């Protein structure tokens, strides 16, 4: 009888999926708690400032760069400038012109290896405008009149949240280039999603591709219009945490709970931005300490064969 009970228990555990087990203990599909962001790492100065950025990126030398990983999403941002405007008709007499473009590598999305034209793809154009709006609120553009600052964001791996990762990477690249900011622009998403399949709904932070697909019905690129169920919300938010200012909040889902539901999700997203700021601040301090050691002649030198 004990052997039969053991076999029945083993067959039951085998039939349960990993997501079912996680939902029973109130964890998300990737093992995170509802208010926990994905593992995040930042690296300033990912590209040497004296080298060209390659064929996929602008060919002139970059002034600053940053590589940001948020879970399985990986984004590289490159900044050029401030530099003179090539066309006189584009320059502004009282401030600099901020130009932002986002591109995706052919291997960034699983199962889709098509080359996407950033000048014609609607989602990439929309996300470029959103990143430009978020950065313009913090950049001191009036210090560089008649100049242009170019920011190029390359999505190397997309597991959801490429807009938020692009904003974070662009902010760090601008800081690496030495361009003054009012405050760091930190981005994170939040949503209300029934992860367990029951009647309750959880407010989750930093949604991945699977959660974004469940909330909006899109491919997780966070920028295209999609229609989810009436009980799901997906809200990307960008803030200046030290000032407590929201610079970007875009909700493309239908709100069934009204203003109260939106306020709860917005508050969770701001908490995620605060956690993102702590990771970004640590990366900036690490970069500053490395530059100080190099200036004092205490940094190690790695020689590479040409």
Backbone bond lengths (Angstrom), bond angles and torsions (degrees), N, CA, C in turn:
res aa  C-N    CA-C-N  psi(-1)  N-CA   C-N-CA  omega(-1)  CA-C   N-CA-C  phi
1 X - - - 1.458 - - 1.535 111.42 -
2 X 1.326 115.47 -39.53 1.459 119.49 177.78 1.525 110.96 -65.88
3 X 1.335 116.39 -38.10 1.463 120.18 178.36 1.528 110.89 -65.66
4 X 1.316 117.19 -40.30 1.467 120.09 178.35 1.521 111.08 -65.40
5 X 1.348 116.58 -38.58 1.463 119.60 178.03 1.526 111.22 -65.75
6 X 1.319 116.24 -38.46 1.463 120.27 178.49 1.526 111.24 -64.99
7 X 1.336 116.29 -42.09 1.466 120.01 179.00 1.525 111.45 -64.95
8 X 1.333 116.12 -39.39 1.463 119.03 178.14 1.528 111.49 -65.18
9 X 1.329 115.73 -40.63 1.466 119.37 178.27 1.521 111.08 -65.52
10 X 1.326 116.91 -38.65 1.452 120.81 179.84 1.518 110.93 -66.79
11 X 1.313 117.08 -41.30 1.469 119.93 178.94 1.523 111.16 -67.27
12 X 1.328 116.45 -35.00 1.469 118.98 177.78 1.515 111.09 -66.65
13 X 1.333 117.89 -43.69 1.459 121.20 179.17 1.514 111.17 -66.21
14 X 1.339 117.33 -32.11 1.459 120.16 178.81 1.515 111.12 -69.84
15 X 1.323 116.71 -36.50 1.461 119.84 -178.82 1.524 112.80 -73.84
16 X 1.332 117.33 -22.55 1.460 119.78 178.85 1.521 110.57 -73.93
17 X 1.296 116.18 135.01 1.445 121.00 175.73 1.519 110.38 -81.53
18 X 1.327 115.27 163.42 1.466 119.94 179.43 1.515 110.91 -62.22
19 X 1.336 117.23 -39.44 1.459 120.34 179.76 1.518 111.82 -65.49
20 X 1.336 116.68 -33.39 1.462 119.43 177.86 1.525 111.23 -66.74
21 X 1.327 115.85 -40.90 1.466 119.16 179.06 1.515 110.92 -65.68
22 X 1.349 117.02 -40.79 1.457 120.37 179.53 1.527 111.47 -66.08
23 X 1.335 116.14 -37.30 1.461 118.88 -179.86 1.526 111.63 -68.29
24 X 1.339 116.57 -29.35 1.464 119.28 178.66 1.519 111.88 -67.19
25 X 1.325 117.79 -29.75 1.465 121.43 179.09 1.523 110.97 -104.03
26 X 1.350 116.45 18.36 1.463 123.44 173.35 1.525 112.36 61.49
27 X 1.325 115.76 42.12 1.450 121.49 173.02 1.524 109.48 -115.14
28 X 1.315 116.06 158.48 1.456 121.19 -178.64 1.527 110.42 -82.59
29 X 1.323 115.71 178.24 1.464 120.21 -173.29 1.519 112.94 -63.47
30 X 1.354 117.71 -26.30 1.458 120.40 178.92 1.523 112.70 -100.93
31 X 1.347 117.55 12.86 1.451 121.37 175.37 1.511 115.44 88.54
32 X 1.339 118.52 4.14 1.461 120.93 -179.67 1.524 111.47 -87.30
33 X 1.325 114.43 156.98 1.457 120.06 170.25 1.524 109.45 -76.11
34 X 1.324 118.44 162.23 1.476 119.48 -176.03 1.522 114.05 -57.68
35 X 1.340 118.63 -38.97 1.461 121.74 -176.25 1.532 112.46 -97.33
36 X 1.303 118.20 20.80 1.461 122.01 -176.47 1.518 109.95 -106.20
37 X 1.339 116.91 131.59 1.461 120.63 176.79 1.521 109.57 -82.83
38 X 1.314 115.38 163.62 1.457 120.08 177.02 1.527 110.74 -69.20
39 X 1.319 115.66 160.97 1.464 119.69 176.22 1.523 109.11 -60.04
40 X 1.321 116.55 127.34 1.458 122.05 -174.09 1.516 110.00 -125.31
41 X 1.317 115.68 135.56 1.456 121.76 176.12 1.521 108.76 -136.77
42 X 1.319 116.24 143.81 1.462 122.77 -177.52 1.520 109.23 -130.10
43 X 1.305 115.72 141.60 1.465 121.77 179.01 1.518 108.59 -137.05
44 X 1.327 116.73 109.38 1.452 121.35 177.05 1.518 110.10 -84.40
45 X 1.322 116.04 149.14 1.460 120.36 -177.97 1.508 112.31 69.86
46 X 1.336 116.40 39.98 1.467 119.67 -178.87 1.515 111.63 -66.16
47 X 1.333 117.87 -29.82 1.459 122.97 176.56 1.513 109.29 -115.99
48 X 1.335 118.84 137.96 1.471 120.02 175.57 1.525 110.37 -61.22
49 X 1.310 115.90 141.26 1.462 120.14 -175.99 1.519 113.03 -72.57
50 X 1.326 118.53 -10.43 1.459 120.81 -178.33 1.520 113.00 -101.20
51 X 1.315 118.14 1.32 1.457 120.88 -177.29 1.515 110.26 -106.41
52 X 1.322 115.30 158.89 1.445 120.48 174.86 1.517 109.55 -72.77
53 X 1.309 115.32 156.64 1.458 120.61 -174.58 1.525 112.77 -88.77
54 X 1.309 117.75 0.07 1.452 118.96 177.56 1.507 112.28 96.90
55 X 1.332 115.61 174.79 1.455 120.48 -176.86 1.515 112.76 -72.92
56 X 1.347 117.40 -30.99 1.454 119.56 -179.02 1.516 112.26 -76.18
57 X 1.343 116.49 -24.51 1.444 121.74 179.30 1.521 108.72 -110.01
58 X 1.349 118.39 168.29 1.455 120.20 178.29 1.513 111.93 -53.88
59 X 1.324 116.71 144.44 1.459 121.69 -168.86 1.516 113.45 -81.47
60 X 1.323 119.59 -14.73 1.450 119.82 179.05 1.523 110.16 -80.00
61 X 1.344 115.23 162.15 1.457 120.19 -176.47 1.514 110.40 -64.53
62 X 1.337 116.15 143.54 1.462 120.91 -177.57 1.514 109.88 -89.26
63 X 1.327 115.72 147.82 1.461 122.11 178.13 1.518 111.51 -89.56
64 X 1.314 117.34 -27.44 1.454 121.82 178.92 1.512 109.86 -162.59
65 X 1.310 116.03 155.98 1.469 120.70 -178.34 1.520 109.00 -152.36
66 X 1.322 114.52 159.81 1.468 120.53 178.81 1.517 108.71 -156.08
67 X 1.319 115.43 143.13 1.455 123.42 176.82 1.517 108.36 -117.62
68 X 1.333 116.62 123.65 1.456 122.28 -176.43 1.518 108.84 -122.32
69 X 1.321 116.23 132.62 1.458 122.89 174.36 1.523 108.41 -118.40
70 X 1.315 115.73 124.67 1.461 121.90 173.87 1.516 107.03 -123.24
71 X 1.317 116.07 97.93 1.451 120.04 -172.51 1.515 110.19 67.46
72 X 1.320 116.36 -124.70 1.460 121.73 177.63 1.519 112.02 -93.67
73 X 1.316 118.38 -0.09 1.461 122.23 176.52 1.518 109.26 -87.36
74 X 1.319 116.25 130.02 1.460 121.63 -176.81 1.527 108.69 -132.31
75 X 1.341 116.20 127.66 1.463 122.42 -173.94 1.519 109.00 -133.80
76 X 1.328 116.04 136.73 1.464 123.27 175.77 1.518 108.77 -114.99
77 X 1.326 116.98 127.50 1.466 122.52 179.46 1.520 109.25 -117.07
78 X 1.318 115.76 137.94 1.462 122.93 -178.56 1.521 108.30 -129.26
79 X 1.325 116.18 135.41 1.469 122.65 -179.54 1.522 108.77 -117.46
80 X 1.317 115.33 134.87 1.461 122.35 172.61 1.517 108.65 -121.08
81 X 1.314 115.84 137.04 1.451 119.38 177.00 1.520 111.72 107.56
82 X 1.336 114.84 -175.10 1.469 128.87 4.24 1.525 112.18 -63.94
83 X 1.311 115.37 137.93 1.461 122.56 -179.56 1.519 108.53 -138.87
84 X 1.314 114.97 165.41 1.460 120.18 178.54 1.517 110.28 -66.46
85 X 1.311 115.61 144.80 1.457 121.47 177.89 1.531 108.69 -75.18
86 X 1.322 115.33 130.86 1.466 119.31 -178.11 1.527 112.18 -69.67
87 X 1.327 117.20 -38.94 1.462 121.43 178.81 1.523 109.19 -104.55
88 X 1.318 115.46 126.56 1.456 120.06 -178.31 1.528 112.05 -63.40
89 X 1.315 116.56 -28.71 1.460 119.66 -178.57 1.523 112.53 -70.47
90 X 1.337 118.40 -16.63 1.460 122.18 -178.08 1.528 113.51 -92.51
91 X 1.317 118.67 -15.31 1.454 120.08 -174.87 1.527 111.51 -77.39
92 X 1.331 114.51 152.38 1.458 122.08 177.65 1.520 108.56 -115.97
93 X 1.332 118.42 136.04 1.473 119.93 -173.53 1.517 114.21 -72.70
94 X 1.333 118.47 -22.69 1.459 120.65 -173.03 1.518 114.22 -111.56
95 X 1.313 118.57 -7.30 1.461 119.72 -178.66 1.521 109.63 -158.81
96 X 1.321 114.96 170.73 1.463 120.57 179.40 1.521 110.40 -85.11
97 X 1.293 115.17 159.18 1.460 122.65 176.84 1.527 108.00 -97.57
98 X 1.324 115.96 126.61 1.467 121.30 178.33 1.517 108.82 -100.78
99 X 1.312 115.85 122.12 1.464 121.97 -179.55 1.520 108.55 -117.50
100 X 1.311 116.83 123.85 1.465 122.55 -176.85 1.518 109.05 -125.10
101 X 1.299 116.08 132.95 1.466 121.62 174.82 1.515 108.72 -137.88
102 X 1.313 115.96 141.61 1.460 122.25 179.18 1.518 108.71 -121.07
103 X 1.306 115.66 136.82 1.463 122.25 -178.81 1.520 108.87 -132.59
104 X 1.305 115.30 157.05 1.458 121.20 179.53 1.522 109.25 -122.73
105 X 1.320 115.48 137.74 1.456 120.37 174.95 1.525 109.86 -73.46
106 X 1.327 118.21 148.72 1.476 119.54 -179.57 1.518 113.50 -59.52
107 X 1.318 117.37 -25.90 1.468 121.62 -177.61 1.524 112.27 -97.34
108 X 1.331 118.29 9.04 1.463 120.19 -173.76 1.523 112.71 -70.97
109 X 1.330 117.94 -37.81 1.462 121.14 -177.77 1.517 110.25 -102.37
110 X 1.317 118.20 135.50 1.472 120.36 -179.54 1.518 111.36 -66.73
111 X 1.322 115.84 130.13 1.457 121.09 176.55 1.506 115.01 80.97
112 X 1.328 119.12 -2.84 1.458 121.66 -178.65 1.522 108.19 -131.64
113 X 1.317 117.00 106.34 1.457 122.35 -176.53 1.531 111.71 -114.98
114 X 1.312 115.79 31.83 1.457 119.44 177.44 1.525 110.25 -80.32
115 X 1.332 116.05 146.27 1.453 121.61 174.04 1.526 108.52 -82.14
116 X 1.332 116.13 119.88 1.456 122.09 -177.42 1.522 108.35 -100.19
117 X 1.329 116.45 128.87 1.457 121.53 178.39 1.525 108.74 -81.30
118 X 1.346 118.71 116.46 1.473 119.45 -176.88 1.519 113.54 -68.24
119 X 1.323 118.15 -17.65 1.464 120.51 -178.46 1.522 112.66 -86.37
120 X 1.333 117.67 -11.75 1.465 120.52 -179.23 1.521 113.24 -122.70
121 X 1.324 118.67 -18.69 1.461 120.85 -179.18 1.530 109.56 -72.83
122 X 1.313 116.50 126.12 1.462 120.87 -174.03 1.530 111.81 -66.81
123 X 1.315 116.59 -40.42 1.465 119.12 -178.58 1.517 111.34 -66.03
124 X 1.320 118.00 -42.45 1.464 120.60 -179.85 1.521 111.21 -66.89
125 X 1.325 117.17 -38.29 1.472 119.92 178.18 1.524 110.21 -64.63
126 X 1.318 116.61 -42.64 1.456 120.37 -179.95 1.525 111.21 -65.18
127 X 1.315 117.20 -42.35 1.453 120.01 179.98 1.523 111.60 -68.44
128 X 1.336 117.65 -34.26 1.467 120.22 175.32 1.515 110.91 -62.10
129 X 1.327 116.97 -41.38 1.470 120.54 178.05 1.526 111.45 -66.15
130 X 1.338 116.98 -38.70 1.464 119.93 179.67 1.527 111.22 -66.52
131 X 1.324 117.27 -41.18 1.467 120.26 177.46 1.515 110.34 -64.80
132 X 1.325 117.45 -39.70 1.460 121.03 178.20 1.528 111.46 -63.13
133 X 1.317 117.15 -41.45 1.461 120.76 178.30 1.529 110.82 -63.68
134 X 1.334 116.51 -43.81 1.460 120.33 -178.31 1.527 111.63 -65.68
135 X 1.320 117.80 -41.59 1.464 120.87 -178.30 1.522 111.94 -74.12
136 X 1.329 117.84 -34.67 1.460 120.85 -178.36 1.519 112.06 -63.29
137 X 1.314 117.55 -27.26 1.462 120.67 179.99 1.522 112.41 -71.10
138 X 1.332 118.11 -17.92 1.463 121.34 -177.53 1.523 113.11 -112.75
139 X 1.317 118.18 -25.91 1.458 121.09 -177.51 1.522 111.07 -71.61
140 X 1.314 116.48 142.19 1.468 122.68 174.31 1.521 108.25 -92.40
141 X 1.315 115.34 74.73 1.462 120.74 -174.65 1.519 112.68 -69.73
142 X 1.329 117.43 -22.04 1.469 119.27 -177.74 1.526 112.32 -69.63
143 X 1.315 118.07 -12.24 1.463 120.74 177.97 1.520 112.81 -78.16
144 X 1.321 116.89 -12.35 1.467 121.00 -177.53 1.525 110.35 -129.31
145 X 1.329 118.29 69.94 1.477 119.09 179.70 1.524 111.36 -69.52
146 X 1.316 114.76 148.25 1.469 122.79 177.92 1.527 112.49 61.30
147 X 1.333 116.94 27.26 1.461 121.49 178.83 1.519 109.37 -124.06
148 X 1.314 115.06 171.19 1.460 121.16 179.20 1.519 109.65 -132.55
149 X 1.315 115.02 136.82 1.459 122.51 175.39 1.523 107.41 -116.76
150 X 1.305 116.74 120.83 1.467 122.19 -177.20 1.524 109.40 -108.21
151 X 1.311 115.18 130.31 1.467 122.32 177.59 1.519 108.11 -121.89
152 X 1.306 116.35 123.35 1.465 122.07 177.99 1.519 108.78 -117.41
153 X 1.316 115.94 126.41 1.463 122.91 -179.66 1.517 108.47 -111.96
154 X 1.315 116.49 121.71 1.461 122.26 178.78 1.519 109.26 -111.26
155 X 1.332 116.76 119.23 1.457 122.33 178.69 1.528 107.84 -86.77
156 X 1.317 116.52 112.41 1.463 122.24 -179.42 1.523 112.49 -89.68
157 X 1.308 117.41 -33.20 1.465 122.26 177.46 1.519 107.52 -147.39
158 X 1.333 115.86 133.91 1.461 121.05 -174.21 1.522 109.44 -123.83
159 X 1.321 115.59 106.20 1.460 122.06 173.02 1.526 109.96 -119.47
160 X 1.330 115.64 33.45 1.450 120.67 -178.90 1.513 111.97 95.76
161 X 1.337 115.82 142.40 1.458 120.54 178.43 1.506 114.06 78.97
162 X 1.342 117.57 32.68 1.461 118.15 -179.92 1.529 111.30 -71.65
163 X 1.338 118.45 -27.17 1.461 120.48 175.92 1.517 110.87 -64.86
164 X 1.334 117.62 -46.93 1.455 120.86 179.67 1.528 111.07 -64.90
165 X 1.327 116.99 -43.68 1.466 120.03 178.86 1.526 110.76 -64.83
166 X 1.341 117.28 -35.73 1.461 120.18 178.34 1.517 111.95 -65.64
167 X 1.327 117.47 -40.50 1.465 120.37 177.95 1.528 110.59 -64.92
168 X 1.315 117.16 -43.64 1.469 120.36 179.71 1.524 111.18 -64.69
169 X 1.331 117.26 -42.35 1.464 120.04 179.97 1.526 110.96 -67.55
170 X 1.320 117.79 -39.93 1.471 120.64 179.39 1.524 110.90 -64.84
171 X 1.330 117.64 -38.91 1.462 120.66 177.75 1.523 111.32 -62.03
172 X 1.325 116.90 -45.66 1.463 120.19 179.47 1.518 111.57 -67.19
173 X 1.331 117.87 -35.78 1.465 120.42 177.87 1.529 111.06 -66.05
174 X 1.324 117.44 -38.74 1.465 120.61 176.16 1.525 111.07 -64.20
175 X 1.318 117.04 -39.29 1.462 120.02 177.17 1.517 111.11 -68.08
176 X 1.320 117.00 -36.28 1.460 120.36 177.15 1.526 111.15 -67.08
177 X 1.329 116.90 -29.59 1.466 120.85 178.03 1.519 112.26 -80.68
178 X 1.329 118.37 -7.51 1.452 121.08 178.44 1.513 114.02 81.89
179 X 1.310 118.32 20.15 1.466 121.70 179.14 1.527 108.39 -87.83
180 X 1.329 118.30 127.29 1.473 120.18 -174.14 1.521 112.64 -70.29
181 X 1.332 114.68 142.17 1.457 123.09 178.43 1.524 109.27 -127.60
182 X 1.318 116.74 152.27 1.456 120.94 172.60 1.517 110.66 -68.85
183 X 1.320 115.95 -40.68 1.456 122.58 -178.90 1.523 107.47 -163.84
184 X 1.307 116.06 158.60 1.457 119.67 175.06 1.530 110.13 -66.24
185 X 1.316 115.76 138.11 1.459 121.69 175.41 1.523 107.33 -96.95
186 X 1.314 116.51 112.33 1.463 122.56 -177.66 1.524 108.68 -113.32
187 X 1.300 116.37 136.58 1.465 121.77 -175.97 1.520 110.25 -124.91
188 X 1.313 114.64 142.49 1.461 122.40 176.09 1.519 107.41 -158.14
189 X 1.299 116.61 156.19 1.461 121.13 -179.30 1.521 109.64 -111.15
190 X 1.311 114.65 160.59 1.460 121.84 175.10 1.517 107.54 -146.33
191 X 1.304 115.51 159.71 1.460 119.23 -178.96 1.513 111.09 -161.86
192 X 1.289 114.74 164.75 1.466 122.15 174.12 1.515 107.25 -114.11
193 X 1.310 115.02 116.85 1.461 119.58 -170.65 1.511 109.22 -144.90
194 X 1.311 116.38 139.21 1.465 122.96 177.86 1.525 107.88 -86.36
195 X 1.321 115.75 83.76 1.459 120.15 -174.36 1.512 113.28 -72.68
196 X 1.328 116.91 -30.68 1.453 119.26 -174.82 1.505 114.52 -87.91
197 X 1.340 117.21 -8.08 1.443 119.43 -179.65 1.503 114.12 81.46
198 X 1.353 118.13 3.23 1.451 121.12 178.76 1.513 111.11 -93.63
199 X 1.353 114.88 -156.93 1.449 118.58 -178.27 1.514 113.30 -84.50
200 X 1.357 118.52 -21.73 1.454 120.79 -177.32 1.514 112.10 -83.30
201 X 1.328 114.47 159.34 1.446 121.70 179.24 1.509 109.00 -124.89
202 X 1.331 116.50 139.88 1.454 122.38 -179.78 1.520 109.08 -111.84
203 X 1.330 115.31 144.27 1.461 121.10 171.37 1.520 106.97 -91.42
204 X 1.308 116.68 116.00 1.459 122.73 -175.58 1.519 109.02 -112.31
205 X 1.327 115.37 155.50 1.460 123.06 -176.62 1.524 108.70 -118.91
206 X 1.334 115.51 142.63 1.468 122.71 176.48 1.526 110.70 59.29
207 X 1.316 115.87 71.41 1.459 121.86 -176.11 1.519 110.85 -71.09
208 X 1.337 116.02 142.50 1.458 121.25 174.27 1.534 109.35 -93.90
209 X 1.320 115.83 -174.25 1.463 120.12 -174.38 1.532 111.98 -61.71
210 X 1.303 116.29 -43.86 1.464 119.09 -177.45 1.519 111.24 -64.44
211 X 1.320 117.40 -40.20 1.459 120.74 -179.84 1.519 111.71 -70.34
212 X 1.337 116.76 -35.71 1.466 119.59 177.50 1.521 110.53 -67.28
213 X 1.320 116.60 -40.08 1.460 119.95 177.02 1.520 111.04 -61.64
214 X 1.331 117.45 -39.35 1.455 120.03 179.24 1.523 112.00 -69.81
215 X 1.342 116.53 -30.11 1.459 120.38 -176.23 1.521 112.70 -84.31
216 X 1.346 117.49 -35.67 1.462 120.14 -172.93 1.514 113.67 -119.90
217 X 1.311 117.81 -18.35 1.456 119.49 -176.54 1.506 113.64 80.84
218 X 1.365 118.34 11.48 1.451 122.03 178.92 1.508 109.80 -101.20
219 X 1.345 115.49 -175.78 1.448 121.06 -178.17 1.500 114.90 -86.11
220 X 1.342 117.96 10.45 1.458 119.99 177.45 1.495 114.29 88.27
221 X 1.345 118.49 8.03 1.445 120.07 -179.56 1.502 114.05 -79.55
222 X 1.341 118.05 -8.29 1.462 124.17 176.94 1.513 111.52 53.97
223 X 1.278 115.75 67.22 1.439 119.08 176.59 1.497 112.03 179.14
224 X 1.312 118.33 -14.04 1.443 120.61 179.99 1.504 111.00 -100.84
225 X 1.312 116.18 153.61 1.453 119.90 -178.64 1.514 109.87 -74.20
226 X 1.300 115.46 135.95 1.444 120.89 177.60 1.508 109.25 -151.46
227 X 1.272 117.71 160.96 1.454 121.94 -178.19 1.513 108.20 -121.00
228 X 1.339 117.82 115.05 1.441 121.89 174.66 1.516 110.13 -95.77
229 X 1.302 115.93 -163.95 1.457 119.18 176.86 1.518 109.21 -79.30
230 X 1.328 115.91 170.90 1.454 120.12 -177.35 1.519 112.85 -72.58
231 X 1.329 118.09 -12.10 1.459 121.59 -177.16 1.520 112.39 -102.74
232 X 1.308 119.48 5.70 1.456 122.04 -176.90 1.517 110.13 -114.60
233 X 1.341 115.59 145.34 1.458 122.89 178.90 1.515 108.05 -136.58
234 X 1.321 116.39 137.64 1.460 121.88 172.82 1.523 107.75 -129.67
235 X 1.329 117.01 120.68 1.459 121.86 -172.02 1.524 110.39 -134.40
236 X 1.347 119.45 100.74 1.469 121.16 170.26 1.529 109.67 -77.34
237 X 1.323 116.15 135.26 1.461 121.88 -176.61 1.522 108.84 -134.82
238 X 1.337 115.75 139.44 1.460 122.56 172.71 1.518 108.05 -124.56
239 X 1.309 116.74 132.91 1.458 121.76 -176.47 1.524 110.35 -134.45
240 X 1.326 114.88 163.78 1.458 122.53 164.52 1.526 106.04 -105.31
241 X 1.321 118.10 94.22 1.479 121.40 -166.68 1.522 114.25 -60.34
242 X 1.332 118.10 -39.18 1.454 119.61 -176.91 1.525 111.39 -69.17
243 X 1.312 117.82 -25.87 1.460 121.69 176.64 1.524 112.26 -94.93
244 X 1.329 116.72 -13.84 1.447 119.93 -177.33 1.509 113.04 67.94
245 X 1.340 116.97 34.74 1.465 122.48 -175.94 1.518 109.92 -111.32
246 X 1.304 116.25 132.79 1.465 122.04 174.53 1.525 108.44 -92.01
247 X 1.315 117.16 121.26 1.457 121.53 -178.37 1.524 112.20 -104.74
248 X 1.329 116.83 -15.25 1.463 119.81 179.90 1.520 108.88 -156.62
249 X 1.313 115.96 131.97 1.467 122.42 174.75 1.520 106.86 -152.36
250 X 1.305 116.50 115.16 1.459 121.50 -175.72 1.520 109.31 -129.03
251 X 1.304 116.10 116.47 1.457 121.57 179.56 1.520 108.51 -117.10
252 X 1.322 116.71 121.03 1.456 121.96 -178.52 1.526 111.61 -110.05
253 X 1.329 116.65 10.78 1.459 121.13 -178.99 1.523 109.80 -106.85
254 X 1.298 115.20 157.11 1.455 120.71 177.38 1.531 109.56 -78.89
255 X 1.332 115.16 133.60 1.459 121.34 -178.13 1.517 109.27 -95.65
256 X 1.326 115.64 112.87 1.458 119.67 178.51 1.522 111.91 -85.79
257 X 1.349 117.35 -23.42 1.459 120.68 -177.58 1.506 114.57 -96.55
258 X 1.331 118.45 1.18 1.447 121.05 178.07 1.516 112.66 75.68
259 X 1.333 115.50 -153.37 1.458 121.82 -175.66 1.527 111.87 -65.67
260 X 1.316 117.15 -32.55 1.462 119.48 -179.33 1.525 111.40 -64.99
261 X 1.327 116.76 -44.07 1.466 120.21 178.44 1.521 110.87 -65.18
262 X 1.322 116.95 -39.99 1.465 120.14 178.42 1.520 110.87 -64.18
263 X 1.338 117.03 -40.79 1.457 119.92 179.79 1.517 112.74 -64.02
264 X 1.325 117.58 -37.47 1.464 120.53 178.92 1.526 111.08 -66.26
265 X 1.331 116.30 -43.07 1.465 119.36 179.60 1.525 110.23 -68.07
266 X 1.330 117.33 -39.29 1.461 120.50 179.55 1.527 111.04 -64.32
267 X 1.309 117.50 -39.80 1.462 120.68 178.06 1.528 111.14 -64.91
268 X 1.329 117.17 -39.13 1.468 119.95 177.13 1.523 111.19 -65.92
269 X 1.338 117.03 -38.63 1.461 120.08 178.79 1.521 111.34 -65.65
270 X 1.326 117.47 -38.37 1.466 120.20 177.40 1.515 111.33 -66.13
271 X 1.333 116.86 -34.99 1.459 119.30 173.67 1.518 112.20 -64.49
272 X 1.355 116.86 -37.83 1.455 120.02 175.05 1.516 112.17 -65.26
273 X 1.344 117.47 -37.62 1.471 120.68 176.81 1.525 110.99 -63.31
274 X 1.329 116.67 -35.55 1.463 119.92 177.50 1.530 110.88 -65.10
275 X 1.332 116.79 -40.01 1.470 119.87 177.17 1.524 111.12 -67.13
276 X 1.330 116.63 -37.50 1.468 120.29 176.91 1.521 110.73 -64.67
277 X 1.333 117.05 -38.75 1.465 120.50 179.92 1.529 111.34 -61.64
278 X 1.321 117.52 -37.17 1.461 119.80 179.58 1.528 111.20 -63.57
279 X 1.330 116.99 -40.00 1.467 119.97 178.39 1.524 110.65 -68.24
280 X 1.340 116.78 -42.65 1.461 120.47 -179.58 1.520 111.22 -66.82
281 X 1.329 117.98 -38.78 1.464 121.00 178.85 1.526 111.05 -63.84
282 X 1.325 116.62 -39.72 1.462 119.65 177.87 1.523 111.10 -64.03
283 X 1.342 116.94 -38.52 1.463 120.31 178.52 1.522 111.13 -66.91
284 X 1.324 117.69 -38.51 1.471 120.74 178.43 1.525 110.55 -66.14
285 X 1.322 117.12 -42.60 1.470 119.62 178.03 1.521 111.42 -63.41
286 X 1.321 116.09 -39.41 1.469 119.31 178.18 1.523 111.19 -64.68
287 X 1.331 116.45 -41.07 1.463 120.33 177.55 1.525 111.06 -64.64
288 X 1.330 117.13 -42.34 1.459 120.07 178.48 1.514 112.65 -63.86
289 X 1.330 116.66 -39.75 1.468 119.71 177.95 1.523 111.10 -64.99
290 X 1.335 116.74 -37.74 1.460 119.36 177.93 1.519 112.46 -66.15
291 X 1.327 117.33 -40.69 1.467 120.49 178.26 1.519 111.25 -67.23
292 X 1.337 117.29 -36.00 1.458 120.12 178.08 1.524 111.15 -66.07
293 X 1.330 116.78 -40.88 1.460 119.41 176.70 1.520 111.36 -63.96
294 X 1.332 116.72 -38.64 1.461 119.43 178.95 1.520 111.13 -66.30
295 X 1.311 116.25 -36.85 1.467 119.18 179.29 1.521 111.24 -68.88
296 X 1.325 117.10 -33.54 1.461 121.16 178.59 1.524 112.92 -84.56
297 X 1.319 116.73 -0.75 1.459 120.46 179.25 1.509 114.53 77.42
298 X 1.328 117.24 21.64 1.464 121.28 -178.86 1.517 113.31 -105.02
299 X 1.324 117.55 -1.01 1.455 120.28 -177.89 1.514 110.61 -83.25
300 X 1.326 115.68 148.20 1.450 120.89 176.71 1.514 111.80 -76.71
301 X 1.309 116.79 149.19 1.463 122.79 -178.26 1.512 107.95 -115.49
302 X 1.344 115.28 128.51 1.462 121.28 177.70 1.520 108.63 -106.22
303 X 1.307 116.41 118.90 1.456 121.59 -179.25 1.516 109.40 -93.67
304 X 1.323 116.37 130.48 1.461 122.43 -179.61 1.522 108.72 -118.59
305 X 1.337 114.76 142.44 1.463 118.77 177.49 1.521 110.18 -74.71
306 X 1.320 117.12 135.79 1.460 121.72 -179.53 1.513 109.46 -77.96
